[in-house]
Amino acid sequence: MLDIQKRVREEAKKLLASKKVDLVIGFEEGTLPLRASPTFIYDENEVERLIWNSFCENNLAKYLVGLDGKKIGIIAKGCDTRSIVALIAEKQITREKITIIGLPCQGMLDRRKIQKAIDGEITSVSEDKEKILLKGDGFEKTLVRNEYLYPSCIVCKYRNPVIFDVLIGEKVTDKVEIDEYVEVSEYEKKSAEERWEYFTKEISKCIRCYACRQACPMCYCEECFVDSSHPKWIEKGLDLTDIAIWHITRAYHQTGRCVDCGSCERACPMEINLRFLTKKINKDVKELFNFETGLNLEVQPPLATFKLNDRQDFIK
């Protein structure tokens, strides 16, 4: 990790010094252990702030929209690059203005899961490819790294950047044989009543903070439908009907656009299982249109295009 971090800093410094980019979007140390914070580096003398570890969880593609006219360098793992491809396809960003520093990803560590496994306050953390060493006041504990990955990372099939200008580190083996839709398949086996019961149980935790929306790279509308007053789509309160409309509509808006990076779920303070809805939609899109988001710059998302031979057997 430290070698990769050193090379990230070197590449960022080179890009800034040569004026190839105006800024580099990456990560810096968070204010607490198990945390890394997105950061914007404008000066080549500040690249020492950049870090790379297993807590660099945010999808940095979120910060690309709205930086019109700037030449941007961005540190991007597999899911970030897929979101970048999706944003380019939707003409929200321009490929020529972006320099992608690609990093193969071993999976990000689930800080909540780690904290639940530790009885005490964690003051420092170190890691290698197989272990996590945690230290605190009066304790030291070693955990097996692969047992504490985020759910989205466990089923990720595209851990290497799909596009990049510079690749730092050796490519990792993609888990192409994994069944990423196991959870969805189990959900589909339930009766309609059971599915609705599970859905309402999860969304009833929602406090309408919209952290999921703010973390998602594909939520870039200047005005979200929940904030619209002309027309007014739903009420602002915590009535279960309004909460259901929010989550169903947001999930539908991700059709053919979600890369399952897990940013929404990680941002949720109530720990709602937000991915099961978008994961179900991803499965349907793959089966209906043979499409996976962010893998090909030349292919438009299914709901952004139309073909005469599109399947229509789902229309009753």
C-alpha positions as CSV (number, residue, x, y, z in Angstrom):
1,M,0.0,0.0,0.0
2,L,2.8,2.4,0.9
3,D,4.5,1.8,-2.4
4,I,1.3,2.5,-4.3
5,Q,0.7,5.7,-2.2
6,K,4.2,6.9,-3.0
7,R,3.6,6.4,-6.7
8,V,0.2,8.1,-6.5
9,R,1.9,11.2,-5.1
10,E,4.7,11.1,-7.7
11,E,2.2,10.9,-10.5
12,A,0.0,13.7,-9.1
13,K,3.0,15.9,-8.7
14,K,4.1,15.3,-12.2
15,L,0.6,16.1,-13.6
16,L,0.3,19.3,-11.6
17,A,3.9,20.5,-12.3
18,S,3.5,20.0,-16.0
19,K,0.1,21.9,-15.9
20,K,-1.5,18.9,-17.6
21,V,-4.2,19.1,-14.9
22,D,-5.5,22.0,-12.8
23,L,-6.2,19.8,-9.8
24,V,-6.1,16.2,-8.6
25,I,-9.0,14.5,-6.8
26,G,-7.9,11.9,-4.4
27,F,-7.9,11.0,-0.7
28,E,-6.3,12.3,2.5
29,E,-6.2,11.1,6.1
30,G,-9.5,11.3,7.8
31,T,-9.9,12.9,11.3
32,L,-10.6,9.4,12.8
33,P,-9.0,6.0,12.3
34,L,-10.6,3.8,9.6
35,R,-11.4,7.0,7.7
36,A,-10.1,8.6,4.5
37,S,-11.5,11.8,3.2
38,P,-11.9,13.0,-0.4
39,T,-9.5,15.9,-1.1
40,F,-8.7,18.4,-3.9
41,I,-5.0,19.0,-4.6
42,Y,-4.3,22.2,-6.6
43,D,-0.6,22.7,-5.7
44,E,2.2,20.2,-6.5
45,N,3.7,21.0,-3.1
46,E,0.6,19.5,-1.4
47,V,0.7,16.1,-2.9
48,E,2.1,14.6,0.3
49,R,-1.5,14.8,1.6
50,L,-2.6,12.1,-0.8
51,I,-3.0,8.6,0.6
52,W,-4.1,5.2,-0.5
53,N,-5.4,2.5,1.7
54,S,-8.4,0.2,2.3
55,F,-10.5,3.0,3.6
56,C,-10.5,5.1,0.4
57,E,-14.1,4.0,-0.1
58,N,-15.8,7.0,-1.7
59,N,-16.6,6.9,-5.4
60,L,-14.6,10.0,-6.5
61,A,-16.5,10.3,-9.8
62,K,-19.1,12.1,-7.7
63,Y,-16.9,15.2,-7.7
64,L,-16.4,15.4,-11.5
65,V,-19.8,16.9,-12.5
66,G,-19.8,20.7,-12.2
67,L,-16.0,21.3,-12.7
68,D,-16.6,22.6,-16.2
69,G,-13.6,23.9,-18.0
70,K,-11.0,22.4,-15.6
71,K,-8.5,19.8,-16.4
72,I,-8.9,17.2,-13.8
73,G,-6.7,14.3,-12.5
74,I,-8.6,11.7,-10.5
75,I,-7.5,8.7,-8.6
76,A,-10.0,5.9,-9.5
77,K,-10.5,2.3,-8.7
78,G,-12.7,-0.1,-10.7
79,C,-16.1,1.2,-9.7
80,D,-15.1,4.8,-10.0
81,T,-13.9,4.3,-13.6
82,R,-17.2,2.6,-14.4
83,S,-19.1,5.7,-13.1
84,I,-16.8,7.9,-15.1
85,V,-17.7,5.9,-18.3
86,A,-21.4,6.3,-17.4
87,L,-21.0,10.1,-16.8
88,I,-19.2,10.4,-20.2
89,A,-22.0,8.5,-21.9
90,E,-24.5,10.9,-20.4
91,K,-22.4,13.8,-21.6
92,Q,-21.9,15.2,-18.0
93,I,-18.1,15.2,-18.3
94,T,-15.6,15.2,-21.2
95,R,-13.1,12.5,-21.5
96,E,-10.4,14.8,-22.9
97,K,-10.5,16.9,-19.8
98,I,-9.9,14.0,-17.4
99,T,-6.6,12.2,-16.6
100,I,-7.5,9.0,-14.8
101,I,-4.9,7.6,-12.4
102,G,-6.2,4.0,-12.2
103,L,-5.6,1.8,-9.2
104,P,-6.5,-2.0,-9.0
105,C,-8.6,-2.5,-5.9
106,Q,-8.4,-5.3,-3.4
107,G,-11.7,-4.3,-1.9
108,M,-12.5,-1.6,0.7
109,L,-12.8,-2.5,4.4
110,D,-16.1,-2.1,6.2
111,R,-15.4,0.3,9.1
112,R,-18.7,-0.4,10.7
113,K,-18.2,-4.1,10.7
114,I,-14.7,-3.6,12.1
115,Q,-15.9,-1.3,14.9
116,K,-18.6,-3.9,15.9
117,A,-15.9,-6.5,16.2
118,I,-13.8,-4.4,18.6
119,D,-14.6,-3.7,22.3
120,G,-13.0,-0.3,22.7
121,E,-11.9,2.8,20.9
122,I,-9.6,2.2,17.9
123,T,-6.7,4.7,17.9
124,S,-4.6,3.3,15.0
125,V,-4.8,0.8,12.2
126,S,-2.3,-0.8,9.8
127,E,-2.8,-3.5,7.2
128,D,-1.2,-5.8,4.7
129,K,-2.8,-8.0,2.0
130,E,-4.2,-10.5,4.5
131,K,-4.4,-8.9,7.9
132,I,-5.6,-5.8,9.7
133,L,-3.8,-4.7,12.9
134,L,-5.9,-2.6,15.2
135,K,-4.7,-0.8,18.3
136,G,-6.4,1.1,21.1
137,D,-6.2,1.9,24.8
138,G,-5.2,-1.4,26.4
139,F,-5.8,-3.7,23.4
140,E,-4.3,-4.9,20.2
141,K,-6.2,-7.1,17.8
142,T,-5.5,-8.7,14.4
143,L,-8.4,-9.4,11.9
144,V,-8.5,-11.4,8.7
145,R,-8.8,-8.7,6.0
146,N,-11.1,-10.6,3.6
147,E,-13.7,-11.2,6.4
148,Y,-14.3,-7.4,6.7
149,L,-14.9,-6.2,3.1
150,Y,-17.9,-4.2,2.2
151,P,-20.8,-6.2,0.8
152,S,-20.4,-4.4,-2.6
153,C,-16.7,-5.3,-2.7
154,I,-17.3,-9.0,-1.9
155,V,-19.4,-9.4,-5.1
156,C,-17.4,-6.9,-7.3
157,K,-16.5,-8.4,-10.6
158,Y,-14.6,-5.4,-12.0
159,R,-11.9,-4.5,-9.5
160,N,-9.5,-3.2,-12.1
161,P,-10.0,0.2,-13.8
162,V,-11.9,-0.2,-17.0
163,I,-10.3,2.9,-18.5
164,F,-7.2,4.8,-17.3
165,D,-4.4,7.0,-18.5
166,V,-1.9,5.8,-15.9
167,L,-2.1,2.5,-14.1
168,I,-0.4,2.3,-10.7
169,G,0.1,-1.2,-9.3
170,E,-0.4,-4.7,-10.7
171,K,-3.8,-5.7,-11.9
172,V,-5.7,-8.0,-9.6
173,T,-7.7,-11.0,-10.7
174,D,-11.3,-10.2,-11.4
175,K,-13.8,-12.5,-9.7
176,V,-15.7,-13.2,-12.9
177,E,-17.0,-16.6,-11.6
178,I,-18.8,-15.1,-8.6
179,D,-22.6,-14.9,-8.6
180,E,-23.1,-11.3,-7.7
181,Y,-26.9,-11.6,-7.6
182,V,-27.3,-14.3,-4.9
183,E,-29.1,-11.9,-2.5
184,V,-31.4,-10.7,-5.3
185,S,-32.2,-14.3,-6.3
186,E,-33.2,-15.1,-2.7
187,Y,-35.4,-12.0,-2.6
188,E,-37.1,-13.0,-5.8
189,K,-38.1,-16.3,-4.3
190,K,-40.2,-14.6,-1.7
191,S,-43.9,-14.0,-2.1
192,A,-45.1,-10.5,-3.0
193,E,-46.2,-10.1,0.7
194,E,-42.8,-11.2,2.0
195,R,-41.0,-8.9,-0.4
196,W,-43.1,-5.9,0.6
197,E,-42.6,-6.8,4.3
198,Y,-38.8,-6.8,3.8
199,F,-38.9,-3.5,1.8
200,T,-41.0,-1.7,4.3
201,K,-39.0,-3.0,7.2
202,E,-35.8,-1.5,5.7
203,I,-37.1,1.8,4.5
204,S,-39.0,2.4,7.8
205,K,-35.5,3.2,9.2
206,C,-35.1,6.1,6.8
207,I,-34.8,9.6,8.3
208,R,-34.9,11.4,4.9
209,C,-31.3,12.8,5.2
210,Y,-30.6,12.1,1.5
211,A,-27.0,11.0,2.3
212,C,-27.5,8.2,-0.3
213,R,-28.3,10.8,-3.0
214,Q,-25.4,13.0,-2.0
215,A,-22.9,10.2,-2.2
216,C,-24.1,8.7,-5.5
217,P,-22.1,9.8,-8.6
218,M,-25.1,9.4,-10.8
219,C,-27.3,11.7,-8.7
220,Y,-26.3,15.0,-10.3
221,C,-29.7,16.7,-11.0
222,E,-29.7,20.4,-10.1
223,E,-33.1,19.8,-8.5
224,C,-34.1,16.4,-7.2
225,F,-37.7,15.4,-7.6
226,V,-38.1,15.3,-3.8
227,D,-37.1,19.0,-3.6
228,S,-39.5,20.1,-6.3
229,S,-42.4,22.3,-5.3
230,H,-43.8,22.9,-8.8
231,P,-45.0,20.3,-9.2
232,K,-44.8,18.8,-5.7
233,W,-44.3,15.0,-6.0
234,I,-44.2,13.9,-2.4
235,E,-44.4,15.3,1.1
236,K,-41.3,16.0,3.2
237,G,-42.2,14.1,6.3
238,L,-41.6,10.5,7.4
239,D,-44.9,9.0,6.3
240,L,-44.1,5.5,5.1
241,T,-45.8,6.1,1.7
242,D,-43.6,9.1,1.0
243,I,-40.5,7.3,2.1
244,A,-41.4,4.4,-0.2
245,I,-41.9,6.7,-3.2
246,W,-38.5,8.3,-2.5
247,H,-36.6,5.0,-2.5
248,I,-38.5,3.4,-5.4
249,T,-38.2,6.4,-7.6
250,R,-34.5,6.9,-6.8
251,A,-33.8,3.3,-7.5
252,Y,-35.7,3.5,-10.8
253,H,-33.7,6.5,-11.8
254,Q,-30.6,4.3,-11.5
255,T,-31.7,1.9,-14.1
256,G,-28.8,1.1,-16.4
257,R,-26.7,3.7,-14.5
258,C,-25.7,2.1,-11.2
259,V,-22.3,0.4,-10.9
260,D,-23.0,-1.1,-7.4
261,C,-20.2,0.9,-5.8
262,G,-22.1,0.8,-2.5
263,S,-21.6,4.6,-1.9
264,C,-25.3,5.0,-1.0
265,E,-25.3,2.2,1.5
266,R,-22.0,3.3,3.2
267,A,-23.3,6.9,3.5
268,C,-26.6,5.9,5.2
269,P,-26.5,6.7,8.9
270,M,-29.3,4.2,9.5
271,E,-27.5,1.3,7.8
272,I,-30.4,0.6,5.4
273,N,-29.8,-2.2,2.9
274,L,-30.1,0.2,-0.1
275,R,-28.3,-1.9,-2.6
276,F,-30.9,-4.7,-2.9
277,L,-33.2,-2.5,-4.9
278,T,-30.6,-1.2,-7.4
279,K,-29.0,-4.6,-7.5
280,K,-32.4,-6.1,-8.5
281,I,-32.7,-3.5,-11.3
282,N,-29.1,-4.2,-12.4
283,K,-30.0,-7.9,-12.7
284,D,-33.1,-7.1,-14.8
285,V,-31.2,-4.8,-17.1
286,K,-28.6,-7.4,-17.7
287,E,-31.2,-10.1,-18.4
288,L,-33.4,-7.9,-20.6
289,F,-30.7,-5.9,-22.5
290,N,-27.4,-7.7,-21.9
291,F,-26.1,-4.4,-20.5
292,E,-23.8,-3.7,-17.5
293,T,-23.1,-0.1,-16.6
294,G,-19.8,1.6,-17.3
295,L,-18.0,-1.1,-19.3
296,N,-18.1,0.5,-22.8
297,L,-17.9,4.1,-23.8
298,E,-19.6,3.4,-27.1
299,V,-22.7,1.8,-25.7
300,Q,-25.6,3.9,-24.4
301,P,-27.6,2.9,-21.4
302,P,-30.9,1.0,-22.3
303,L,-33.2,3.8,-21.2
304,A,-31.2,6.4,-23.2
305,T,-31.7,4.6,-26.5
306,F,-34.3,2.6,-28.5
307,K,-34.0,-0.3,-30.9
308,L,-36.8,-1.9,-32.9
309,N,-35.7,-5.3,-31.7
310,D,-35.8,-4.5,-28.0
311,R,-37.5,-7.1,-26.0
312,Q,-41.2,-6.2,-25.3
313,D,-42.5,-9.4,-23.7
314,F,-42.6,-7.6,-20.3
315,I,-45.4,-5.3,-21.7
316,K,-48.8,-6.7,-20.9
